[in-house]
């Protein structure tokens, strides 16, 4: 498969204005980031796309960590090539920062998924 690189909410382009193609691990990690960052059910063309990380209680209890792991696992079911490692939840100002460790072909990647805390 092949996809185009996303950058700041748009397609990244080269000096000629042509979208930058990505494949392999880079494409896989981008797909994981999208699946984890999109609110599940919010994309009209595929209601199963995304995660339920937005449902987490805004604390750092062990129950929150277990729920985060469950939501990550569910969101990444379509990407079985990725192995899920540690998941960390931290509160920083008005955000919960969720860090997900993934591995693929012997390499490790860390994705940060910020979640806005509503009052």
ROSE-4610 file (N, C-alpha, C; in Angstrom, 1 decimal, always signed):
// ROSE-4610
residu = [X/X/X/X/X/X/X/X/X/X/X/X/X/X/X/X/X/X/X/X/X/X/X/X/X/X/X/X/X/X/X/X/X/X/X/X/X/X/X/X/X/X/X/X/X/X/X/X/X/X/X/X/X/X/X/X/X/X/X/X/X/X/X/X/X/X/X/X/X/X/X/X/X/X/X/X/X/X/X/X/X/X/X/X/X/X/X/X/X/X/X/X/X/X/X/X/X/X/X/X/X/X/X/X/X/X/X/X/X/X/X/X/X/X/X/X/X/X/X/X/X/X/X/X/X/X/X/X/X/X/X/X/X/X/X/X/X/X/X/X/X/X/X/X/X/X/X/X/X/X/X/X/X/X/X/X/X/X/X/X/X/X/X/X/X/X/X/X/X/X/X/X/X/X/X/X/X/X/X/X/X/X/X/X/X/X/X/X/X/X/X/X/X/X/X/X/X/X/X/X/X/X/X/X/X/X/X/X/X/X/X/X/X/X/X/X/X/X/X/X/X/X/X/X/X/X/X/X/X/X/X/X/X/X/X/X/X/X/X/X/X/X/X/X/X/X/X/X/X/X/X/X/X/X/X/X/X/X/X/X/X/X/X/X/X/X/X/X/X/X/X/X/X/X/X/X/X/X/X/X/X/X/X/X/X/X/X/X/X/X/X/X/X/X/X/X/X/X/X/X/X/X/X/X/X/X/X/X/X/X/X/X/X/X/X/X/X/X/X/X/X/X/X/X/X/X/X/X/X/X/X/X/X/X/X/X/X/X/X/X/X/X/X/X/X/X/X/X/X/X/X/X/X/X/X/X/X]
num = [1/1/1/2/2/2/3/3/3/4/4/4/5/5/5/6/6/6/7/7/7/8/8/8/9/9/9/10/10/10/11/11/11/12/12/12/13/13/13/14/14/14/15/15/15/16/16/16/17/17/17/18/18/18/19/19/19/20/20/20/21/21/21/22/22/22/23/23/23/24/24/24/25/25/25/26/26/26/27/27/27/28/28/28/29/29/29/30/30/30/31/31/31/32/32/32/33/33/33/34/34/34/35/35/35/36/36/36/37/37/37/38/38/38/39/39/39/40/40/40/41/41/41/42/42/42/43/43/43/44/44/44/45/45/45/46/46/46/47/47/47/48/48/48/49/49/49/50/50/50/51/51/51/52/52/52/53/53/53/54/54/54/55/55/55/56/56/56/57/57/57/58/58/58/59/59/59/60/60/60/61/61/61/62/62/62/63/63/63/64/64/64/65/65/65/66/66/66/67/67/67/68/68/68/69/69/69/70/70/70/71/71/71/72/72/72/73/73/73/74/74/74/75/75/75/76/76/76/77/77/77/78/78/78/79/79/79/80/80/80/81/81/81/82/82/82/83/83/83/84/84/84/85/85/85/86/86/86/87/87/87/88/88/88/89/89/89/90/90/90/91/91/91/92/92/92/93/93/93/94/94/94/95/95/95/96/96/96/97/97/97/98/98/98/99/99/99/100/100/100/101/101/101/102/102/102/103/103/103/104/104/104/105/105/105/106/106/106/107/107/107/108/108/108/109/109/109/110/110/110/111/111/111/112/112/112/113/113/113/114/114/114/115/115/115/116/116/116/117/117/117/118/118/118/119/119/119]
x = [+0.8/+0.0/+0.9/+0.2/+0.9/-0.1/+0.4/-0.4/+0.4/-0.3/+0.5/+0.7/+1.8/+2.2/+1.3/+0.9/+0.0/+0.9/+0.7/+1.5/+0.6/+0.4/-0.4/-1.8/-2.4/-3.8/-4.0/-2.9/-3.0/-2.0/-2.0/-1.1/+0.3/+1.4/+2.7/+3.0/+3.7/+4.1/+5.6/+6.1/+7.5/+7.7/+8.9/+9.2/+8.4/+7.9/+7.1/+5.6/+5.2/+3.8/+3.1/+3.9/+3.3/+3.3/+2.1/+2.1/+3.2/+3.7/+4.8/+4.2/+4.7/+4.2/+5.0/+4.3/+4.9/+4.5/+5.3/+5.1/+5.7/+5.5/+6.1/+5.8/+6.8/+6.6/+6.1/+6.5/+6.1/+4.5/+4.1/+2.6/+1.9/+2.4/+1.7/+1.6/+2.7/+2.6/+1.7/+1.6/+0.7/-0.7/-1.0/-2.4/-2.7/-1.7/-2.0/-2.3/-1.5/-1.7/-3.1/-3.6/-4.9/-6.0/-5.8/-6.8/-6.9/-5.8/-5.8/-6.3/-6.0/-6.4/-7.8/-8.4/-9.8/-10.8/-11.8/-12.9/-13.7/-13.8/-14.5/-16.0/-16.4/-17.8/-18.0/-16.9/-17.0/-16.8/-16.3/-16.1/-17.2/-18.0/-19.2/-19.1/-18.0/-17.8/-17.3/-16.9/-16.5/-16.6/-17.8/-18.1/-17.2/-16.5/-15.6/-14.2/-13.9/-12.6/-12.4/-11.2/-10.9/-10.8/-10.7/-10.6/-11.6/-11.7/-12.5/-11.7/-10.5/-9.6/-10.2/-11.1/-11.8/-12.7/-13.0/-13.9/-13.1/-11.8/-11.0/-11.4/-11.4/-11.6/-10.2/-10.3/-9.1/-8.3/-7.8/-6.9/-5.9/-5.0/-3.9/-4.0/-5.1/-5.3/-5.0/-4.9/-4.6/-5.8/-7.0/-8.2/-8.2/-7.7/-7.6/-6.6/-5.4/-4.4/-5.0/-5.7/-6.3/-7.3/-8.1/-9.1/-8.3/-7.3/-6.5/-5.9/-5.4/-4.9/-6.0/-7.1/-8.2/-8.7/-8.8/-9.1/-8.1/-6.8/-5.7/-5.8/-6.0/-6.0/-7.2/-8.3/-9.5/-9.3/-8.7/-8.5/-7.5/-6.6/-5.5/-5.7/-6.9/-7.2/-6.9/-7.3/-7.0/-5.5/-4.6/-3.2/-2.4/-2.6/-2.0/-0.5/+0.1/+1.5/+2.2/+1.4/+1.9/+1.8/+2.8/+2.7/+2.6/+1.7/+1.5/+2.3/+3.1/+3.9/+3.3/+4.1/+3.7/+2.7/+1.8/+0.9/+0.9/+1.1/+1.3/+0.3/-0.4/-1.3/-0.8/-0.7/-0.3/-1.2/-1.4/-2.2/-1.2/-1.4/-0.6/-1.5/-1.6/-2.5/-3.9/-4.4/-5.8/-5.9/-4.8/-4.8/-4.3/-4.8/-4.3/-3.4/-2.2/-1.3/-1.1/-1.5/-1.4/-0.3/+0.7/+1.9/+1.7/+1.8/+1.6/+2.9/+3.5/+4.7/+4.2/+4.7/+4.4/+5.7/+5.7/+6.9/+6.4/+7.4/+7.1/+8.5/+8.7/+9.9/+11.1/+11.0/+12.2/+12.4/+11.7/+11.8/+10.7/+11.0/+10.0/+9.7/+8.4/+7.9/+7.0/+7.0/+6.2/+5.3/+4.0/+3.0/+2.4/+2.2/+1.6/+0.2/-0.8/-2.2/-2.7/-2.8/-3.3/-4.9/-5.5/-6.9/-7.3/-8.1/-8.6/-9.4/-9.2/-10.0/-11.1/-12.4/-13.5/-13.9/-14.2/-14.6/-16.1]
y = [-1.2/+0.0/+1.2/+2.4/+3.6/+4.7/+5.7/+6.8/+8.0/+9.2/+10.4/+10.9/+11.6/+12.1/+13.3/+13.2/+14.3/+15.2/+16.5/+17.4/+18.6/+18.8/+19.9/+19.9/+18.7/+18.6/+18.6/+18.6/+18.7/+17.7/+17.5/+16.7/+17.5/+16.8/+17.4/+17.3/+18.4/+18.4/+18.7/+18.3/+18.5/+19.9/+20.2/+21.6/+21.9/+20.8/+21.0/+21.1/+20.9/+21.0/+19.6/+18.6/+17.2/+16.5/+15.9/+15.2/+14.2/+14.1/+13.2/+11.9/+10.9/+9.5/+8.8/+8.0/+7.2/+5.8/+4.9/+3.5/+2.8/+1.6/+0.8/+1.3/+1.3/+1.7/+3.1/+4.0/+5.4/+5.5/+4.8/+4.7/+4.1/+3.0/+2.2/+3.1/+3.8/+4.6/+5.8/+6.4/+7.5/+6.9/+5.8/+5.2/+5.0/+4.5/+4.3/+5.6/+6.6/+8.0/+8.5/+8.3/+8.7/+8.0/+6.6/+5.8/+6.2/+6.5/+6.9/+8.3/+9.2/+10.6/+11.0/+10.2/+10.5/+9.9/+10.7/+10.2/+9.2/+8.0/+6.9/+7.3/+7.0/+7.4/+8.7/+9.5/+10.9/+11.0/+10.0/+10.0/+9.4/+10.1/+9.7/+8.5/+8.4/+7.3/+6.0/+6.0/+4.8/+5.1/+4.7/+5.0/+4.2/+3.1/+2.3/+2.9/+3.9/+4.5/+5.3/+5.2/+6.0/+5.2/+6.0/+5.4/+6.0/+5.4/+5.9/+6.5/+6.9/+7.5/+8.8/+9.4/+10.6/+10.3/+9.0/+8.6/+8.5/+8.5/+8.3/+9.4/+8.9/+9.8/+10.6/+11.8/+12.6/+12.5/+11.3/+11.1/+10.1/+9.7/+8.8/+7.5/+7.1/+5.9/+4.6/+3.5/+2.3/+1.9/+2.3/+2.0/+2.8/+4.0/+4.8/+4.2/+3.7/+3.1/+1.8/+1.0/-0.2/+0.2/+1.2/+1.6/+2.1/+2.9/+3.4/+2.3/+1.3/+0.1/-0.6/-0.7/-1.4/-0.5/+0.8/+1.6/+1.6/+1.6/+1.5/+0.2/-0.9/-2.2/-2.3/-1.8/-1.8/-1.0/+0.2/+1.1/+0.5/-0.2/-0.7/-2.2/-2.7/-4.1/-4.2/-3.2/-3.3/-3.2/-3.0/-2.9/-4.0/-5.2/-6.3/-6.4/-5.6/-5.6/-4.9/-4.1/-3.3/-4.0/-4.0/-4.6/-3.4/-3.5/-2.4/-2.7/-1.7/-1.7/-1.0/-0.1/+0.7/+1.8/+2.1/+3.2/+4.0/+5.3/+6.2/+7.3/+7.7/+8.8/+9.8/+11.1/+12.2/+13.4/+14.1/+15.3/+16.5/+17.3/+18.5/+19.7/+20.6/+21.7/+21.3/+21.7/+21.3/+20.1/+19.3/+18.2/+16.9/+15.8/+14.5/+14.1/+13.8/+13.3/+11.8/+11.1/+9.7/+9.3/+8.6/+8.2/+6.7/+6.3/+4.8/+4.4/+3.3/+2.7/+1.6/+1.7/+0.7/+0.1/-1.1/-1.7/-2.4/-2.3/-3.0/-3.3/-4.6/-5.0/-4.7/-4.8/-4.6/-3.2/-2.3/-0.8/-0.4/+0.5/+1.1/+2.5/+2.8/+4.2/+4.6/+5.9/+6.5/+7.5/+7.4/+8.3/+9.0/+10.3/+11.1/+11.6/+11.3/+11.6/+12.5/+13.8/+14.7/+14.7/+14.7/+14.8/+16.0/+16.8/+18.0/+17.6/+18.3/+18.0/+19.0/+18.5/+19.4/+19.6/+20.8/+21.1/+21.2]
z = [+0.0/+0.0/+0.0/-0.3/-0.3/+0.1/+0.9/+1.3/+1.1/+1.5/+1.4/+2.8/+3.0/+4.3/+4.7/+5.9/+6.5/+7.3/+7.3/+8.1/+8.5/+9.8/+10.3/+9.7/+9.6/+9.1/+7.6/+6.8/+5.4/+4.8/+3.5/+2.8/+2.7/+3.1/+2.9/+1.4/+0.9/-0.5/-0.6/-1.7/-2.0/-2.6/-3.0/-3.6/-4.8/-5.5/-6.7/-6.4/-5.2/-4.8/-4.9/-5.1/-5.3/-3.9/-3.6/-2.3/-2.1/-0.9/-0.5/-0.2/-0.9/-0.7/+0.4/+1.2/+2.3/+2.1/+2.6/+2.6/+3.8/+4.0/+5.1/+6.5/+7.3/+8.7/+8.9/+8.1/+8.2/+7.9/+6.9/+6.6/+7.8/+8.3/+9.4/+10.6/+11.0/+12.2/+12.0/+10.8/+10.5/+10.6/+10.2/+10.3/+11.7/+12.5/+14.0/+14.6/+14.3/+14.9/+14.6/+13.3/+13.0/+13.7/+13.8/+14.5/+15.9/+16.6/+18.0/+18.2/+17.3/+17.5/+17.1/+16.3/+15.8/+16.8/+17.1/+18.0/+17.3/+17.8/+17.2/+17.0/+15.8/+15.4/+14.8/+14.7/+14.2/+12.7/+12.1/+10.7/+9.9/+9.2/+8.6/+7.7/+7.0/+6.0/+6.7/+7.9/+8.6/+10.1/+10.6/+12.1/+13.0/+12.5/+13.3/+13.4/+12.6/+12.6/+13.8/+14.5/+15.6/+16.9/+18.0/+19.3/+20.3/+21.4/+22.5/+23.6/+23.3/+24.3/+24.9/+24.2/+24.7/+25.9/+26.1/+27.2/+28.5/+28.5/+29.7/+30.8/+32.0/+33.1/+33.2/+33.6/+33.6/+34.9/+35.2/+36.3/+35.8/+36.7/+36.3/+37.1/+37.4/+38.2/+37.4/+38.0/+37.3/+36.5/+36.9/+36.1/+34.8/+34.8/+33.6/+32.7/+33.2/+32.4/+31.7/+32.5/+31.9/+30.8/+31.0/+30.0/+28.8/+29.0/+27.8/+27.0/+27.7/+26.9/+26.1/+26.7/+26.0/+24.8/+24.9/+23.8/+22.7/+23.1/+22.1/+21.3/+22.1/+21.4/+20.5/+20.9/+20.0/+18.7/+18.9/+17.7/+16.7/+17.2/+16.4/+15.9/+16.1/+15.6/+14.1/+13.3/+11.8/+11.5/+12.4/+12.2/+13.0/+12.7/+13.5/+13.4/+12.4/+12.3/+13.5/+14.2/+15.3/+16.6/+17.4/+18.7/+19.7/+20.6/+21.6/+22.8/+23.2/+24.4/+25.5/+26.2/+27.3/+26.9/+27.8/+27.6/+28.8/+28.7/+29.8/+29.7/+30.8/+30.8/+31.9/+31.4/+32.3/+32.1/+33.2/+33.2/+33.1/+32.1/+31.9/+31.6/+32.5/+32.4/+32.1/+30.9/+30.6/+29.6/+29.6/+28.7/+29.4/+28.9/+29.3/+28.1/+28.4/+27.3/+27.5/+26.4/+26.4/+25.4/+26.0/+25.2/+25.0/+23.7/+23.3/+22.7/+23.2/+22.6/+21.6/+20.4/+19.4/+18.9/+18.4/+17.8/+16.5/+15.5/+14.2/+13.6/+13.3/+12.7/+13.5/+14.8/+15.7/+16.0/+15.5/+15.9/+16.8/+17.7/+18.6/+18.2/+18.4/+18.1/+19.3/+19.6/+20.7/+20.1/+20.2/+19.7/+20.9/+20.8/+21.8/+21.3/+22.1/+21.7/+22.8/+22.5/+23.6/+23.6/+24.7/+24.9/+25.7/+25.2/+25.9/+27.1/+28.2/+29.4/+29.5/+29.5/+29.6/+31.0/+31.3/+32.7/+32.9]
